[in-house]
């Protein structure tokens, strides 16, 4: 997957393509997987800021899937500190 064309990972609620998508994810190296996570996380953050729940939920499913697959490999996805100004 080329870095300039990375698209966020999304899964619909009962995504019929989930097995194929997960198989493709398992073929990615750790750097590619982490890049995909960052792109997906950024898109989810934008959707959240815009109150776009219809797009946020499929992105959240994508992030959770990447986290699960990264964990299977022993990769750690570091949590970022909150940037919320109301904290």
For each residue, the residues with C-beta under 8 A, 3 or more apart:
1: 5 6 28 32 35 36
2: 5 6
3: 6 35
4:
5: 1 2
6: 1 2 3 35 36 39
7: 39
8: 36 39 40 42 43 44 59 62
9: 21 25 36 39 40 59 62 63 65 66
10: 40 55 58 59 61 62
11: 15 18 21 58 61 62 65
12: 15 58 61
13: 57 61
14:
15: 11 12 18 21 61
16:
17: 20 21
18: 11 15 21 22
19: 22 23
20: 17 23 24
21: 9 11 15 17 18 24 25 65
22: 18 19 25 26 65 69
23: 19 20 26 27
24: 20 21 27 28
25: 9 21 22 28 33 36 65 66 69
26: 22 23 69
27: 23 24
28: 1 24 25 32 33 36
29: 32 33
30: 33 34 70 73 75
31: 34 35
32: 1 28 29 35 36
33: 25 28 29 30 36 37 66 69 70 73 75
34: 30 31 37 38 70 75 77
35: 1 3 6 31 32 38 39
36: 1 6 8 9 25 28 32 33 39 40 66
37: 33 34 40 41 63 66 67 70 77
38: 34 35 41 42
39: 6 7 8 9 35 36 42 43
40: 8 9 10 36 37 43 44 59 62 63 66
41: 37 38 44 45 63
42: 8 38 39 45 46
43: 8 39 40 46 47 55 59
44: 8 40 41 47 48 56 59 60 62 63
45: 41 42 48 49
46: 42 43 49 50 52
47: 43 44 50 52 53 55 56 59
48: 44 45 51 52 56
49: 45 46
50: 46 47
51: 48
52: 46 47 48 55 56
53: 47 56 57
54: 57
55: 10 43 47 52 58 59
56: 44 47 48 52 53 59 60
57: 13 53 54 60 61
58: 10 11 12 55 61 62
59: 8 9 10 40 43 44 47 55 56 62 63
60: 44 56 57 63 64
61: 10 11 12 13 15 57 58 64 65
62: 8 9 10 11 40 44 58 59 65 66
63: 9 37 40 41 44 59 60 66 67
64: 60 61 67 68
65: 9 11 21 22 25 61 62 68 69
66: 9 25 33 36 37 40 62 63 69 70 77
67: 37 63 64 70 71 77
68: 64 65 71 72
69: 22 25 26 33 65 66 72 73
70: 30 33 34 37 66 67 73 75 76 77
71: 67 68 74 75
72: 68 69
73: 30 33 69 70
74: 71
75: 30 33 34 70 71
76: 70
77: 34 37 66 67 70
78:
79:
80: 83
81:
82: 87
83: 80
84: 87
85:
86:
87: 82 84
